[in-house]
Every structure is written in C-alpha cells, then in structure tokens.
Amino acid sequence: MKLLGSLRLRLVAFAALVMAVALVAAGFGLTALFSRHLERRVGQELDTHIAQLSGSLRIAADGTLSLAREPADPRFARVYGGLYWQVADQTAGRELRSRSLWDSELQLPADPLHPGTIHVHDSTGPDGAPLLVHEQLVLVPVAGRDHELRVSVAINRQELAALEQGFARDVTPALALLGLVLLAGFAVQIGAGLKPMRAVRAGLADIREGRARRLAEAVPSEVAPLVREINELLDTQDADMARARDRAADLAHGLKTPLTALDSDIARLREKGETAIAADIDELAARMRRHMERELARARIRHGRAAATPVATTLSGIVRTLQRTPKGEAVAFDTDVPADLSVHVDADDIAELLGNLLENAARHAKGRVAVGAGRSEGKVSIAVEDDGPGLGEDARAAVLARGKRLDEAGAAGAAGLGLAIVQDILAAYGGELSLDRSPLGGLRAAVTLPG
C-alpha cells in the first residue's frame, strides 16, 4: 500500500526493476562475449600447436612417421589430460597420437581438407568429454611425392566451461555493486526531480498557515500547469466565498425590514391587550433574528490559518465599544493580556469571537468581567469570566453538545447564540471551547486556538 501511495517509491522501484533486467542482460552478454573471446584465444593456441607439430614432423624413406620434438605442454603427456594431438598420414596410412589419447583416437568428420586451411569441429574425447578440434592438411614431399598429413589438435571444452563459470562468478559481485551505485544515483536523481513537488507542498502549507496567498509560479515547465490550476482554484474559491458572504448579507438585510415591521405589529397587539399573542410572535421574531445573526457570522468566517493578529489590540477595541452600551457602562472590565500575544486568526474572526464572549459576559455580569490570555505549548488560551449567575452543569453540557440547538429563547438562549457563533469560528480554525464555573461566581468561557 505504501508503495502505491508514494511516487518516489514507485519511481525507485521501477528504476530498480529496469536496472535489474539491464544488469542481468549485461551479465549474460558479458559472459557470452568472454566465451567467444576465450574460444578465439584457445583457437589461436590450438593453431600454434598445429604449427609446432607441422614443423616437427619427419617422414623416413620407408614412410615411417615421427616427431623431431614433442609439444611442450604437459597436458599432452598426461593420459586424458584434456589436450590432445593426432597426426594421420593419409598417403601412407600411418598415424601418430599424443600420450594423452592413450589407446583412443580423435573422432574426426570425413570432410575434405585443403592445405593451409584450419578446420574447426566439435567432437567427443576419449573420456566422453566434449572437445574443440582444430585441424589442418599439411603436404610433406618425400622421395618425389607429397604425403598428405592430417594434423589435429583438440582441447576439452570442460576447461573452457570452468573458465566461463569462473568469469561469471567474478563478474556477478561487480555487477551487483554497480547496481547498488546506480540505484543510489537513481534515488538522488528522483529526489532532485521531485524537489519542485516538495516546493508546491510547502507553498500549500504556507497558504494554509496564512503566510502566502498563492503558489509561486517560478517552477519547472512540467509542474507549471499544476501550479496554475491550483492558483486558479484558489481564486475561484475566494470569489465563491465572497459571493456567498454577499448573498448572506443581502438575505439578512432583506429580512430586517419585515422584522422591523413585525416589531410594530407586536407593539400594536400589546396596546390592544393581546399580550399573549404578542409574546409568542415576539419570541418567534427573536429566534429569527438569532438565526439570521448566526448565519451572518458564519458567512463572515474566513476559515483556515491567517496572519498573526494581536489579541490585546483587538480586545481593547471591543471593551471600549461595550463600555458605551447601557449594560457595559455598569460593568468593570479587568484585562490581563500580554501586549505581544498574537493568534493566527483573521482579524474580523477574532473580533467576532471575543465580541460574543465579552457581550455574553457583560449581559449577565453583576458588575465585573475579567479577561485573561496566555500562550502554552504552541497554543493561545483566552478566558472570559463574569460574576453573574452563570450556567448550571446541565446547561453548560447542552451548550457544548455537538448539534444541540443553542438559540432557544431567554437569557440562556442569548448566551447560547453567542457561544454557538464562537464554536463556529473555533471549528473553522481548529480551536476548542470549554465552559466552567468562574471563581467570580458566574461563567468562565475559555477558548484555545493554535498559536
């Protein structure tokens, strides 16, 4: 599975397969070439023995055939020594053989020979071994007539086979070492060839982390089409997200006028004494507003890691805004946030997140809201506490339950809406929300975001 999922391993495996086939073919080819060279070299030695024998032949007046000098190779003198010679006087019917033939003779084909021409044959030796035979017809004049002497020299092919096997044993480790060197070279070459792909992956990581907006197009021509397609896809995605946000905003603005008119109708119903009907309609209208506000907040979420946004600066702006509201005027805000603390969240999204937390806290606080933040193990934690009535354990569990409706009416419902928006933003950035009882007596809402 890993092999199928890795382009590098696929290329290395394919290169190893091709290289193995090539090296095996090279091994057979080198062995065949060595065999041909060896046979030529041995043939030259056999021809040399033929020349030495021809120069040493003597024929007496009575036709007796002899050698002035025996060949020096000791294999000729050893019985079945693997090297044999034989001289046959086809004119006088006499014959000489090497001691190595003992009581046997070379089995030669009955082909016509021509003086000065070397004939090459395969035959069977006295011990049943295959032989390579070279022979030549030599004419020797004696008493006015030419004697036709058939000079033959043979060698046991098993000796050649042993040399070929030795060569194969020697060349195999050399080819294996060459294969390892080539495989290492292929691995380096493949790594260098895939380097642009690693650059594309690093560029995508930069886009995801908010360090870049698009992939750099200074890449090899083979990778350039992929980079262009990715950049065009990112452009299309940004355009689609912008259109979605615009449509959500248009929908929200389109609903504002009917809801405002509905508020007037509710007021008239109360003036007429229809308070129960007015309350029901008012509750439904409030739910519609909360749905609309949540969807607007969702549409504004940028998603993904963004550039670093300072937390303290964003927080101070939200606090100043809340302090100008009727509820915020009566609340003291205590903030303990390092000035250099930043988080990789879009500025609008972190403002939306902190604004909802602080607005909920200010709405339910008796007179105090505390905000603390810090960094630990690569993550940023922000906690917002108040001294209000807080939420019970069951209510906190309901707020945090995945898929739980959080926009119910009443005070808890208002808190639920703000916390639902906070959860939407955290989900987009891989953050977490936890709710607990605050030492101040109210709710402690803590969020954790990647630093």
Rosetta blueprint (number, residue, H / E / L):
1 M L
2 K H
3 L H
4 L H
5 G H
6 S L
7 L H
8 R H
9 L H
10 R H
11 L H
12 V H
13 A H
14 F H
15 A H
16 A H
17 L H
18 V H
19 M H
20 A H
21 V H
22 A H
23 L H
24 V H
25 A H
26 A H
27 G H
28 F H
29 G H
30 L H
31 T H
32 A H
33 L H
34 F H
35 S H
36 R H
37 H H
38 L H
39 E H
40 R H
41 R H
42 V H
43 G H
44 Q H
45 E H
46 L H
47 D H
48 T H
49 H H
50 I H
51 A H
52 Q H
53 L H
54 S H
55 G H
56 S H
57 L E
58 R E
59 I E
60 A L
61 A L
62 D L
63 G L
64 T L
65 L E
66 S E
67 L E
68 A L
69 R L
70 E L
71 P L
72 A L
73 D L
74 P H
75 R H
76 F H
77 A L
78 R L
79 V L
80 Y L
81 G L
82 G L
83 L E
84 Y E
85 W E
86 Q E
87 V E
88 A E
89 D E
90 Q L
91 T L
92 A L
93 G L
94 R E
95 E E
96 L E
97 R E
98 S L
99 R H
100 S H
101 L H
102 W L
103 D L
104 S L
105 E L
106 L L
107 Q L
108 L L
109 P L
110 A L
111 D L
112 P L
113 L L
114 H L
115 P E
116 G L
117 T L
118 I E
119 H E
120 V E
121 H E
122 D E
123 S E
124 T E
125 G L
126 P L
127 D L
128 G L
129 A L
130 P E
131 L E
132 L E
133 V E
134 H E
135 E E
136 Q E
137 L E
138 V E
139 L E
140 V E
141 P E
142 V E
143 A L
144 G L
145 R E
146 D E
147 H E
148 E E
149 L E
150 R E
151 V E
152 S E
153 V E
154 A E
155 I E
156 N E
157 R H
158 Q H
159 E H
160 L H
161 A H
162 A H
163 L H
164 E H
165 Q H
166 G H
167 F H
168 A H
169 R H
170 D H
171 V H
172 T H
173 P H
174 A H
175 L H
176 A H
177 L H
178 L H
179 G H
180 L H
181 V H
182 L H
183 L H
184 A H
185 G H
186 F H
187 A H
188 V H
189 Q H
190 I H
191 G H
192 A H
193 G H
194 L L
195 K H
196 P H
197 M H
198 R H
199 A H
200 V H
201 R H
202 A H
203 G H
204 L H
205 A H
206 D H
207 I H
208 R H
209 E H
210 G L
211 R L
212 A L
213 R L
214 R L
215 L L
216 A L
217 E L
218 A L
219 V L
220 P L
221 S L
222 E L
223 V L
224 A H
225 P H
226 L H
227 V H
228 R H
229 E H
230 I H
231 N H
232 E H
233 L H
234 L H
235 D H
236 T H
237 Q H
238 D H
239 A H
240 D H
241 M H
242 A H
243 R H
244 A H
245 R H
246 D H
247 R H
248 A H
249 A H
250 D H
251 L H
252 A H
253 H H
254 G H
255 L H
256 K H
257 T H
258 P H
259 L H
260 T H
261 A H
262 L H
263 D H
264 S H
265 D H
266 I H
267 A H
268 R H
269 L H
270 R H
271 E H
272 K L
273 G L
274 E L
275 T H
276 A H
277 I H
278 A H
279 A H
280 D H
281 I H
282 D H
283 E H
284 L H
285 A H
286 A H
287 R H
288 M H
289 R H
290 R H
291 H H
292 M H
293 E H
294 R H
295 E H
296 L H
297 A H
298 R H
299 A H
300 R H
301 I L
302 R L
303 H L
304 G L
305 R L
306 A L
307 A L
308 A L
309 T E
310 P E
311 V H
312 A H
313 T H
314 T H
315 L H
316 S H
317 G H
318 I H
319 V H
320 R H
321 T H
322 L H
323 Q L
324 R L
325 T L
326 P H
327 K H
328 G H
329 E H
330 A L
331 V L
332 A E
333 F E
334 D E
335 T E
336 D E
337 V L
338 P L
339 A L
340 D L
341 L L
342 S E
343 V E
344 H L
345 V L
346 D L
347 A H
348 D H
349 D H
350 I H
351 A H
352 E H
353 L H
354 L H
355 G H
356 N H
357 L H
358 L H
359 E H
360 N H
361 A H
362 A H
363 R H
364 H H
365 A L
366 K L
367 G L
368 R E
369 V E
370 A E
371 V E
372 G E
373 A E
374 G E
375 R E
376 S E
377 E L
378 G L
379 K E
380 V E
381 S E
382 I E
383 A E
384 V E
385 E E
386 D E
387 D L
388 G L
389 P L
390 G L
391 L L
392 G L
393 E H
394 D H
395 A H
396 R H
397 A H
398 A H
399 V H
400 L H
401 A L
402 R L
403 G L
404 K L
405 R L
406 L L
407 D L
408 E L
409 A L
410 G H
411 A H
412 A H
413 G H
414 A H
415 A H
416 G H
417 L H
418 G H
419 L H
420 A H
421 I H
422 V H
423 Q H
424 D H
425 I H
426 L H
427 A H
428 A H
429 Y H
430 G L
431 G L
432 E E
433 L E
434 S E
435 L E
436 D E
437 R E
438 S L
439 P L
440 L L
441 G L
442 G L
443 L E
444 R E
445 A E
446 A E
447 V E
448 T E
449 L E
450 P E
451 G L
